[in-house]
Amino acid sequence: MHKARGFVDIGYNRLIRLNGKVEIGRGDDAIGAHVEGFNSIAWGIVGVGGLNAKGKPSDTWNAAQLASLESELKAALKRWPNAKICGHRDLSPDLDGDGVIESNEWTKQCPCRNIIPWAASKGLPVANIRGPWDTKAPVKPVGPDARNVYLQRLLARAGYQFGAIDGHVGPKTQSAIRAFQLASNLPRSGAFDTATVRKLRALIEGPAIRAA
């Protein structure tokens, strides 16, 4: 599948079959193609499965696979003792900037399991990423559009002033958007349209935007 997409090989460094058998993918020393924006600093291991009988994303990890995953991660940590464990979807962008990667922000469903709390339960070191399992996650505010808050923050970081970051695309925000669009050779719609958002995110987030 990966080769059909133009990859030189499977994107992952290792793979776990349904029976728990571990196979070498690209190998431990190769840069993978499993999570864009982080490939150069990540070692990726994948488990076969992830879909239910209807073809929908589902946690299909079985006991044999989880045992192999735990064993492989422990072995990897001996090689890279400072490494931290997380799932692919945990590296999705925090679109609303609340410090929690919620399910509606996942760019992909894999590995279809909350790997961080699972790894922590095994005594493995995990990445400092908050997700939907965090009972202390802030309650979503009712009112201003969270997407607009996120985009306003990017606009401010790009150097455009419009007043308070409040989630409302009022006259001042529209004026700032038009200024950004003018500087970016985009139609001056004054709205966070698709082209503007793509340009703004690419400017601030850089290569990581491709993971989204």
ROTOR-905337 format. One line per 4 residues: number of its first residue (from 1); their letters; for each residue x, y, z of C-alpha. Coordinates in Angstrom, 2 decimals. Each point is the difference from the previous one (the first is absolute). Example, Ala and Ser with C-alpha at 12.3 -4.5 7.8 and 13.67 -1.06 7.14 Angstrom:
# ROTOR-905337
1 = AS = 12.30,-4.50,7.80  1.37,3.44,-0.66 $
# end
This chain:
# ROTOR-905337
1 = MHKA = 0.00,0.00,0.00  2.78,2.42,0.91  2.00,-0.82,-3.13  -3.12,0.60,-2.09 $
5 = RGFV = -0.06,3.50,1.50  3.58,0.59,-1.15  1.82,-0.95,3.20  3.35,-1.77,-0.40 $
9 = DIGY = -1.11,-2.58,2.58  -2.49,-0.53,2.81  -0.22,3.22,2.01  0.51,-1.62,3.40 $
13 = NRLI = 3.20,-1.20,1.59  -1.69,-3.16,1.28  -3.33,-1.83,-0.34  -1.96,-2.33,2.29 $
17 = RLNG = -2.15,-2.68,-1.63  -3.34,-1.11,1.44  1.67,-3.03,1.57  2.53,2.21,1.77 $
21 = KVEI = 2.86,-0.76,-2.37  2.31,3.01,-0.43  1.42,0.79,-3.42  2.65,2.50,-1.02 $
25 = GRGD = -1.29,2.91,-2.07  2.52,2.64,-1.01  2.30,-1.06,2.80  1.02,1.86,3.12 $
29 = DAIG = 2.52,2.33,-1.64  -2.22,1.20,-2.84  -2.19,3.10,0.11  -3.57,-1.15,-0.30 $
33 = AHVE = -3.02,1.51,-1.72  -2.58,-0.66,2.69  -0.78,3.43,1.47  0.80,3.01,-2.17 $
37 = GFNS = 1.67,2.83,1.82  1.59,-2.37,2.52  1.55,-2.75,-2.12  3.57,1.16,0.53 $
41 = IAWG = -0.31,-0.25,3.79  -2.38,-2.95,0.34  0.20,-3.79,-0.12  -3.28,-1.46,-1.20 $
45 = IVGV = -1.51,-3.39,0.70  -3.36,-1.01,-1.45  -2.48,-2.74,0.84  -1.98,-1.73,-2.74 $
49 = GGLN = -3.71,0.75,0.41  -1.76,3.17,1.05  -3.29,-0.60,-1.85  -3.15,-1.79,1.07 $
53 = AKGK = -2.19,-2.26,-2.16  -1.62,3.08,-1.55  3.34,1.54,-0.94  -0.21,2.67,2.70 $
57 = PSDT = 2.94,0.97,2.26  -0.03,-2.21,3.08  2.30,-1.15,2.78  0.82,-3.52,-1.21 $
61 = WNAA = 3.25,-0.48,1.93  -0.04,-3.54,1.41  1.92,-1.50,2.94  2.76,-1.42,-2.19 $
65 = QLAS = 0.57,3.30,-1.76  0.01,2.00,3.23  2.49,-2.37,1.57  2.30,0.41,-3.00 $
69 = LESE = -0.49,3.76,0.00  0.99,0.23,3.65  3.05,-2.17,-0.61  1.09,1.97,-3.06 $
73 = LKAA = -0.40,3.33,1.77  2.05,-1.17,2.95  2.74,-1.14,-2.38  -0.15,3.31,-1.88 $
77 = LKRW = 0.35,1.95,3.25  3.27,-1.79,0.71  1.30,1.38,-3.27  -1.58,3.43,0.40 $
81 = PNAK = -0.31,0.48,3.79  -1.28,3.57,-0.29  -2.83,-0.90,-2.36  -3.65,0.60,0.92 $
85 = ICGH = -2.96,-2.04,-1.20  -3.15,1.28,-1.68  -2.45,-0.94,-2.72  -0.10,1.41,-3.52 $
89 = RDLS = -3.20,1.92,0.65  1.48,1.56,3.14  2.27,2.06,-2.28  -2.95,1.72,-1.67 $
93 = PDLD = -0.07,3.82,0.24  -1.82,1.54,2.96  -2.45,1.93,-2.15  -1.74,1.87,2.79 $
97 = GDGV = 3.16,0.59,2.03  -1.41,-1.34,3.28  2.94,-2.33,0.64  -1.99,-3.19,-0.62 $
101 = IESN = -0.04,-2.07,-3.20  -3.67,-0.92,-0.25  -1.44,-2.64,-2.32  -1.49,2.66,-2.27 $
105 = EWTK = 3.55,1.31,-0.58  1.54,-3.33,-1.04  1.39,0.11,-3.53  -0.08,-3.80,-0.04 $
109 = QCPC = -1.59,-2.63,2.26  3.03,-2.28,0.31  0.98,-1.77,2.15  -3.71,-0.11,0.96 $
113 = RNII = 0.93,-0.26,3.69  1.04,2.49,2.66  3.62,-1.12,0.01  1.24,2.54,2.56 $
117 = PWAA = -2.08,-1.25,2.97  0.57,-3.62,-1.12  3.79,0.48,-0.07  -0.09,1.84,3.32 $
121 = SKGL = -1.86,-2.94,1.56  2.92,-2.18,-1.07  2.50,2.30,1.67  1.33,1.32,-3.31 $
125 = PVAN = 1.02,3.65,-0.49  -2.63,1.95,-1.93  -0.10,3.32,-1.83  -1.40,2.98,1.86 $
129 = IRGP = -3.11,0.19,-2.15  -3.50,0.36,1.42  -2.86,-1.81,-1.68  -3.64,-0.99,0.46 $
133 = WDTK = 0.98,-2.43,2.79  1.04,2.96,2.18  -2.76,0.55,2.54  1.44,3.41,0.82 $
137 = APVK = -0.36,1.23,-3.59  -1.59,3.45,-0.13  -3.67,0.18,-0.80  -0.68,1.39,-3.45 $
141 = PVGP = -1.33,3.54,0.26  -3.36,0.75,-1.50  -0.02,2.97,-2.35  2.84,1.19,-2.24 $
145 = DARN = 1.06,-2.36,-2.74  3.06,-1.94,1.22  1.29,-0.25,-3.56  -0.03,3.80,-0.30 $
149 = VYLQ = 1.89,0.31,3.30  2.68,-2.33,-1.34  0.26,1.88,-3.31  0.06,3.37,1.75 $
153 = RLLA = 2.96,-1.21,2.02  1.82,-0.94,-3.18  -0.85,3.37,-1.54  1.38,1.79,3.06 $
157 = RAGY = 3.17,-2.10,-0.10  0.40,1.01,-3.64  0.20,3.60,1.21  -3.50,1.28,-0.79 $
161 = QFGA = -1.81,2.02,2.66  -3.77,-0.01,0.48  -0.63,0.27,3.74  -1.21,-2.80,2.25 $
165 = IDGH = 0.12,-3.67,-1.00  -3.67,-0.66,0.61  -1.14,-2.43,-2.70  -2.09,2.65,-1.77 $
169 = VGPK = 0.95,1.02,-3.53  -1.03,3.62,0.32  1.11,3.07,-1.99  3.47,0.17,1.59 $
173 = TQSA = 0.71,-3.67,-0.57  -1.32,0.26,-3.56  2.31,2.94,-0.64  2.98,-1.96,1.33 $
177 = IRAF = -0.95,-2.98,-2.16  -0.15,2.23,-3.09  3.44,1.39,0.83  1.37,-3.53,0.26 $
181 = QLAS = -1.74,-1.01,-3.23  1.45,3.03,-1.79  3.51,-0.87,1.18  -0.56,-3.62,-1.04 $
185 = NLPR = -1.39,0.80,-3.47  -3.38,-1.48,0.89  -3.50,1.31,-0.76  -0.88,2.55,2.68 $
189 = SGAF = -3.15,-1.69,1.30  0.55,1.03,3.61  -0.98,-3.52,1.05  1.85,-3.08,1.21 $
193 = DTAT = -0.62,-1.78,-3.28  1.76,-3.19,-1.07  2.88,1.65,-1.87  0.62,2.51,2.79 $
197 = VRKL = -0.02,-2.63,2.74  2.37,-2.22,-1.99  2.42,2.89,-0.57  -0.21,1.19,3.60 $
201 = RALI = 0.56,-3.45,1.47  2.88,-0.72,-2.38  1.64,3.28,1.02  -0.27,-0.59,3.75 $
205 = EGPA = -0.02,-3.78,0.34  2.48,-0.74,-2.78  0.53,-3.61,-1.19  -2.20,-1.44,2.75 $
209 = IRAA = -3.06,1.29,-1.86  0.42,-2.79,-2.52  -0.92,-2.49,2.71  -3.43,1.59,0.15 $
# end
